[in-house]
Amino acid sequence: QVQLVESGGGLVQPGGSLRLSCAVSVSLFSIDVMGWYRQAPGKERELVARVTRGGSTNYADSVKGRFTISTDNAKNTVYLQMNSLKLEDTAVYYCNVVLRFRMGDYWGQGTQVTVSS
């Protein structure tokens, strides 16, 4: 069983920054894709950013140039650096990993990010 533990959410003013962390209980070398998703009230969960084992990244258009996904293999952790936060970034953010060899995908419990003045 793979466990993901997110942290780093909170309340921030517009224009501020937060860094989310997702600690994974397995080596990142066993993972094909790591991603961050978010779900705002009344909306569907959407992809924010993801990174493949090969290092390729892609971002939602709404966060390009503001958010950066990165990994630390030594710490089995994936990060989401969020800068220039906007009101519409308010959501619960979830970490997701897709294991290699079709071994399944897993979700974290979510961390709340609230952007408010």
C-alpha positions as CSV (number, residue, x, y, z in Angstrom):
1,Q,0.0,0.0,0.0
2,V,1.4,3.4,-1.1
3,Q,0.9,6.3,1.2
4,L,1.0,10.0,0.3
5,V,1.1,12.7,2.9
6,E,0.6,16.3,1.8
7,S,1.5,19.4,3.7
8,G,2.0,23.1,3.2
9,G,-1.5,24.3,2.6
10,G,-2.9,27.3,4.4
11,L,-4.3,30.8,4.1
12,V,-2.4,33.3,2.0
13,Q,-3.2,36.7,0.5
14,P,-3.4,37.3,-3.2
15,G,0.0,37.6,-4.7
16,G,1.5,35.4,-2.0
17,S,3.3,32.1,-2.2
18,L,3.0,28.6,-0.8
19,R,4.9,25.4,-1.2
20,L,3.1,22.1,-1.0
21,S,4.9,18.9,-0.2
22,C,3.8,15.3,-0.8
23,A,5.9,12.7,0.9
24,V,5.5,9.3,-0.8
25,S,6.1,6.0,1.0
26,V,7.9,4.4,-1.9
27,S,10.9,5.3,-4.0
28,L,10.1,7.8,-6.7
29,F,12.0,5.5,-9.1
30,S,9.0,3.2,-8.8
31,I,6.6,5.9,-10.1
32,D,5.8,6.8,-13.7
33,V,3.9,10.1,-13.1
34,M,3.5,12.4,-10.1
35,G,0.9,15.1,-10.2
36,W,-0.9,17.7,-8.3
37,Y,-4.7,18.2,-8.7
38,R,-7.1,20.5,-7.2
39,Q,-10.8,20.7,-6.5
40,A,-12.7,23.9,-5.7
41,P,-16.2,23.9,-4.2
42,G,-18.8,22.9,-6.7
43,K,-16.2,22.1,-9.4
44,E,-14.6,19.0,-10.7
45,R,-11.1,17.9,-9.8
46,E,-8.6,19.2,-12.3
47,L,-5.0,18.7,-13.1
48,V,-2.7,21.4,-11.9
49,A,0.8,20.1,-12.8
50,R,2.5,16.7,-13.3
51,V,6.0,15.4,-13.9
52,T,7.0,12.1,-15.5
53,R,9.8,9.8,-14.4
54,G,11.7,11.1,-17.4
55,G,11.4,14.7,-16.1
56,S,8.8,16.0,-18.5
57,T,6.3,18.5,-17.0
58,N,3.0,19.9,-18.0
59,Y,0.8,22.5,-16.4
60,A,-2.7,23.7,-16.5
61,D,-2.9,26.9,-18.6
62,S,-4.2,28.8,-15.5
63,V,-1.0,28.2,-13.5
64,K,1.7,28.3,-16.2
65,G,4.5,30.7,-15.2
66,R,3.3,30.8,-11.6
67,F,3.5,27.2,-10.3
68,T,6.4,24.8,-10.5
69,I,6.4,21.1,-9.8
70,S,9.6,19.4,-8.6
71,T,10.9,16.3,-7.0
72,D,13.5,15.3,-4.4
73,N,14.3,11.6,-5.0
74,A,16.4,11.4,-1.9
75,K,13.4,12.4,0.2
76,N,10.7,10.6,-1.9
77,T,8.9,13.9,-2.1
78,V,7.2,15.9,-4.8
79,Y,6.6,19.7,-4.4
80,L,4.4,22.3,-5.8
81,Q,5.8,25.8,-5.5
82,M,2.9,28.3,-6.0
83,N,3.7,31.9,-6.6
84,S,1.5,34.9,-7.4
85,L,-1.5,33.2,-6.0
86,K,-4.9,34.3,-7.0
87,L,-8.3,34.1,-5.4
88,E,-9.3,31.4,-8.0
89,D,-6.4,29.2,-6.8
90,T,-8.5,28.4,-3.7
91,A,-9.1,24.7,-3.6
92,V,-8.2,21.4,-1.9
93,Y,-5.0,20.3,-3.5
94,Y,-4.3,16.6,-4.0
95,C,-1.1,14.7,-4.7
96,N,-1.4,11.7,-7.1
97,V,1.1,9.1,-8.2
98,V,0.9,6.5,-10.9
99,L,3.1,3.5,-10.3
100,R,5.2,1.8,-12.9
101,F,4.2,-1.5,-14.5
102,R,0.5,-0.8,-14.1
103,M,0.7,-1.2,-10.3
104,G,-2.0,1.4,-9.7
105,D,-2.4,5.0,-8.8
106,Y,-2.8,6.6,-5.4
107,W,-4.1,9.8,-3.9
108,G,-3.2,11.9,-0.9
109,Q,-5.8,13.1,1.6
110,G,-5.7,16.7,0.3
111,T,-4.5,20.0,1.7
112,Q,-6.6,23.1,1.7
113,V,-5.2,26.3,0.0
114,T,-7.2,29.4,0.6
115,V,-6.3,32.7,-1.1
116,S,-8.1,35.6,0.5
117,S,-7.6,39.2,1.4
